[in-house]
């Protein structure tokens, strides 16, 4: 969900990638439903491991599982490292998926504001 939300909020100013420590090989239907409910496209999303994303030259790495996720990466992989503790909604009900998506959305919005400043007006 974080990848789709970051791409949706950041637009062309953001290249977002998502990877997990224990990928399942598929995106949970609850995640897709929550993204659709919030208006984020989910085309091309896949459950993948760290070896499937470009780790070199990143500006920011965000772990949704707290410090454990950052510990799995070699140091120096990004200029900024964030450890968020977001509960994994896997197997939960629709309301839980939506609440988690909204939590991610709020944090991503703040992070992008810090990194990119306000979005330029259309023009």
C-alpha positions in Angstrom: 0.0 0.0 0.0 2.8 2.4 0.8 4.2 2.2 -2.7 0.9 3.0 -4.3 0.2 5.8 -1.9 3.7 7.4 -2.3 3.3 7.3 -6.1 -0.2 8.7 -5.9 0.7 11.6 -3.6 4.2 12.3 -5.1 3.3 11.9 -8.7 6.2 12.3 -11.1 8.3 13.7 -8.3 8.6 10.4 -6.6 10.0 7.0 -7.6 8.6 4.6 -5.0 9.5 1.0 -4.5 8.2 -1.5 -1.9 9.7 -4.7 -0.7 9.1 -7.0 2.3 11.2 -9.1 4.6 8.8 -12.0 4.0 7.0 -11.5 0.7 4.0 -13.7 0.0 4.1 -13.4 -3.8 0.8 -11.7 -4.0 -0.8 -8.5 -2.9 -3.7 -9.1 -0.4 -7.1 -8.3 -1.8 -7.8 -6.2 1.3 -4.9 -4.0 0.4 -6.2 -3.6 -3.2 -9.7 -2.8 -1.9 -8.3 -0.2 0.6 -6.3 1.5 -2.1 -9.3 1.6 -4.5 -11.4 3.1 -1.7 -8.9 5.9 -1.2 -8.5 6.5 -4.9 -5.0 5.1 -5.5 -4.2 3.0 -8.5 -2.9 -0.4 -7.8 -1.8 -1.5 -11.3 1.5 -3.2 -11.3 1.8 -3.8 -7.5 3.4 -7.0 -6.5 4.6 -8.6 -3.3 8.4 -8.8 -3.6 11.6 -9.1 -1.5 14.4 -6.7 -1.0 16.4 -8.3 -3.8 13.8 -7.2 -6.3 14.1 -3.4 -5.7 16.9 -1.0 -6.5 18.6 -0.3 -3.1 21.5 1.8 -4.3 21.2 5.6 -4.5 17.9 5.9 -2.5 17.1 9.2 -0.9 14.8 7.6 1.8 14.1 4.2 3.1 11.0 3.7 5.2 10.5 0.5 7.3 6.8 -0.1 8.1 7.8 -2.7 10.7 9.9 -0.4 12.8 13.6 -0.7 13.4 13.6 -4.4 12.5 13.1 -3.5 8.8 16.0 -1.0 8.9 18.3 -3.5 10.6 17.8 -5.9 7.6 19.4 -3.4 5.3 23.1 -2.6 5.1 23.8 0.9 6.5 24.4 3.7 4.0 21.6 2.6 1.7 19.8 5.9 1.9 20.3 9.5 3.0 17.4 9.2 5.4 16.1 6.2 7.2 12.6 6.1 8.8 11.3 3.4 11.1 7.5 3.5 11.3 5.6 0.9 13.2 2.5 0.2 11.1 0.5 -2.9 11.9 0.2 -5.5 9.1 -3.5 -5.9 8.4 -3.0 -9.3 6.6 -6.1 -11.4 7.2 -8.0 -8.6 9.0 -11.3 -7.1 8.0 -11.9 -4.4 5.5 -12.1 -1.6 8.1 -8.7 -2.6 9.4 -7.1 -2.5 6.0 -8.7 0.9 5.4 -7.4 2.2 8.7 -3.9 1.0 8.0 -4.0 2.6 4.5 -5.1 5.9 6.0 -2.3 5.8 8.6 0.2 5.1 5.8 -1.3 7.9 3.7 -1.0 10.4 6.6 2.6 9.5 7.3 3.6 9.6 3.6 1.9 12.9 3.1 4.0 14.4 6.0 7.2 12.8 4.7 6.7 14.0 1.2 5.9 17.5 2.5 9.2 17.5 4.4 11.2 16.2 1.4 9.5 18.0 -1.5 7.7 21.0 -0.1 4.3 21.9 -1.4 3.2 20.5 -4.7 3.6 23.0 -7.5 0.3 24.3 -8.9 -0.9 22.8 -12.2 0.3 24.7 -15.1 
